[in-house]
Amino acid sequence: MTVTCEIDKGVALITIDNPPVNVTGLAVRKDLMSALDTAEAAGVERVILTGAGRTFVAGADAREFDLPPEAPHLPDIVARLEAFPAPVIAAINGAALGGGLELALGSRMRIAVPGVALGLPEVTLGVVPGAGGTQRLPRLIGIAPALGLIAEGRTIRAEEALELGLIDAVEADPVSAARSLAPSALTERPAISALPLPQPDEAAVAEARAAAGKKQRGQEAPPIAISLIADSARLPLDEGLRAERAAFLDRRGSDQAAALRHVFFAERAAASLGQDGGVEIATAVVIGGGTMGAAIAYALAQVGVTVALVETDAAAVERARANVGKLYAEAVTRGKMTEAGAETALARRHSFHAGYEGLPQADIAIEAVFENLDVKRAVFAALSAALGPDTILATNTSYLDPNAIAEGLENPGRFLGLHFFSPAHVMKLVEVIRAKDTAPETLATVLRLTRRLKKIAVRAGVCDGFIGNRILTRYRQICDVMLLEGALPAEVDAAMRGFGMAMGPYEVQDLSGLDIAYANRKRLGWATKPGHRYIAIADRIVDETGRLGRKTGAGWYDYEGRTQTPSPVINAIVTAESSRAGILRRPFAEDEIVARATAAMAAEGLAILDEGIAESPADIDLVLVHGYGFPRWRGGPMHQAERQGLAALLGRLEAYAAEDPLSWTIPEILRRAVATGQPLEDLTRTS
Ligand code: NAI
């Protein structure tokens, strides 16, 4: 049984017990109905509804969203709670989210434990509340606060909920509090269905729409939720509930909901890494105190690791100290810690060293020096000499070959890549790179650390750029092909932004600097690489104009302060390159730009799967969504390709390859998937 019903002295205590988080799957819904039957048959005077464990109800069972809905439906249960012959009190012992909060809204009173989370986060999964949330919540707390909660899917604590009137009391033991309520306190209280319609609030609705258009650009569920809430001010409850249910069922089957569920499950799978084996890291050495090293050191210190930061000389040490200090100062400004707390953490958890002399022993060393093979090799040689033979050695390299960096290392089983994203203390993603000799124990310890850092760890094998930067490189390459054939940078950026990318590919380059990719192209010898369609535009920009992006005040765009405008200089280089290649430039529509760019990303992801570099298509999606601004609500390039049909992707790639065989190749795994009809997940080589 997933629900128990204990009857004592006219009170039915109904407890939802569906570990781990009491989601309202079919079994719970059926058992809840039976429990209510039992309570009704016993003629109880009051019902207390609560959850076992540390959660009230965390929401619906998202796994059921891919199946046809089965009765009893949650709205039926909420309606029954509301119409129950005896008053129902929700004793909210832990988080009440989504369907959980809707059950509480069907109750006559709500009493919650201090600090618990309450909310209707449905839009974050691409749906709208489906069991009365958009209708009952505005009746209870008003249109504007309801919009604030539902449209952004924000969760709040019990104390804020009390202020809003969403709950009636905050009590350490809500079940006892519910038992001891005077009967008059309950009879006086109307059900939410008996409350008058909420006051219309046009201004709040307009504001919510504008905010959704900005913050949740491209997402379909938030505006629908906003309309439902707005309509609660004019529709009778049953009509509003019908409209809400129809919208919920429609959203439930939508592409966006499928994509958001996919990312949600992929994140959950990633979050389960790092629970088995390995040892706890207490001390670390970070080498290089620049952008990455300082932020990595700061992040480690926040989870209680003591960090020794190594720089080359006294002046560099001072710069590194300032870099780390700045991160603490920012945390103080944001109210994340007090000034005294920051000072204590800096003094207790950080030390700074010029060179390796006197360096304390450490459980792990993370290298974040210049992206140069010789420099990195020298660092690891020095680390081998300075630290014990068991210290885990990690490189944060973006593009260099970790196996080459590790060459000659004593005990190479302790070596691996740990590719953080910038800013490293903020970005959730980290690629954990298995080098050729990395021992399972090393991997387990590092995954335990990334879990402690609350990162989303994605394991990857060694290849140029690993998962993320390899796909990024390919994406940029295809965008450059489109420039050569007729598109302009601003058109490509606008199309990709329209698709939902946080920024267009050329804007991103201006932000991160054109020199990084430039150096990488030189290293790989792209200009003379056989079988490769080399496009000289980006190299010419660096060589001839010295425009390296925002940091030099100009790059793919011209800049006036923060305003970017397309540059005649760049457009001239683009068109000159087309003429040099004898290409008659043609217009590119936005959807063609998007189709080609996303096909390139998907094709590269497929090659990565085929080579066993990534362990699953979902891992690739996590990397793109969390590291590269791919719209979460499209699920990532692999999810999107499968949702749209792999046969369609194959057809497109074949057409592109026929026209330009140097730029397009068709990964073998795609042909296999289309021929066998098997999902990519099943075709992935586990390495
Ligand atoms: P940075 O130039 O900001 O910092 C590098 C630091 O290393 C400098 O402070 C320098 O003084 C120090 N350094 C150089 N040689 C050293 C040595 N032999 N011993 C000790 N310290 C030394 O560079 P950034 O951006 O922090 O990058 C560092 C590494 O992280 C590179 O491998 C880069 O590819 C990688 N990376 C960078 C990302 C980014 O967005 N900036 C993202 C992910 C990885």
Boltz pocket constraint, residues with backbone or C-beta under 6 A from the ligand:
constraints:
  - pocket:
      binder: B
      contacts: [[A, 287], [A, 288], [A, 289], [A, 290], [A, 291], [A, 292], [A, 293], [A, 310], [A, 311], [A, 312], [A, 316], [A, 367], [A, 368], [A, 369], [A, 370], [A, 371], [A, 372], [A, 375], [A, 379], [A, 396], [A, 397], [A, 398], [A, 399], [A, 419], [A, 420], [A, 421], [A, 422]]
      max_distance: 6.0
